[in-house]
Amino acid sequence: MDQRTRERLPALPTLVKTAHRLLKEATARLDALNAAPLGSDFRVLGETFRVPRFSKCADGRPIHAWDAKGTRRSFGGEERSAFWGWAAIEILRHTGIRIEELLELGHHSIVSYKLPTTGQTVPLLQIAPSKTDQERLVLVAPELADVLSAVVSRVRGSDGRVPVLRSYDHYERVWNPPMPLLFQDRSGGYLRPLSRATIRRGLDVTLLASGLTDSAGDPLIFQPHDFRRIFITDSILNGLPPHIAQVIAGHDHIGTTMGYAAIYPTDAIEAHRAFIARRPGSAACR
């Protein structure tokens, strides 16, 4: 498992850039489609498409077009997939939360906290308990704040509120009470909570577009839980104390946290050398 994390940690920047690119391109195609008259041709990102002559959508605008080969492209579906793939990757990599915790995030999960030392107010993300019985709080970095803002803006209704939906807890096998879920979208004319399969499909599409491969030259496989291992490993390698990483990850025991952290042999050797150099009586201290 450590090798799996070591292999995926360096690939994360490429995956993030690819997700951003796919969203930007999908948005450009959908915007171009919406601006083109019915029955006309339009060109975007070096490709030419034809708009249908009519649409059955309530707003009168089509969500698909045909390319030069006559293939039907659902620009609305591509944009939705790209957006939620991007949002999931960003939130998972910035928080290290589990996929079930991701799908249960609500508008009420975004809270603020006033630091008693400085009086500064900082945004926090409240994570509902999944495998443990304790809620926890994750600091919202500026990059994560931008993503959460984009998600909230997308799911808000015409009244400015995030619609309240019920979701099914597959672990407890019960229906959760109605909540203003962040990961929701319209499907078949109805608002529905996004599923794990939807998140995984968005991740798979991004991976395929990235061209990333593993050590054997095969397409790299990323699971949502890989982001959790990468988050913990990267945090500890960059100086976050393991016991703080334990609290952020929501682990009951620090041994679980350290089991997630894929410490590189080089890091262990360098840390040990630094310890020996600092140790009283060592040659470096004389």
Buried (B, 14 or more C-beta within 10 A) or exposed (E): EBEBBBBBBEBBEBBBEBBBBBBEBBBBBBEBBBEBEEEEEBEBEEEEBBBBEEBEEEEEBBBBBBEEEEEEBBBBEBBBBBBBBBBBBBBBBBBBBBBBBBBBBBBEBBEEEEEEEEEEEEBBBBBBEBEEEEEBBBEBEEEBBEBBEBBBEBBBEEEEEBBBBEBEEEEEEEEBEEBBBBBBBEEEEEBBBBBEEBBBBBBBBBBEBBEBEEEEEEEBEBEBEBBBBBBBBBBBBEEEEBEEBBBBBBBEEBEEBBBBBBBBEEEEEEEEEEEEEEEEEEEEEE
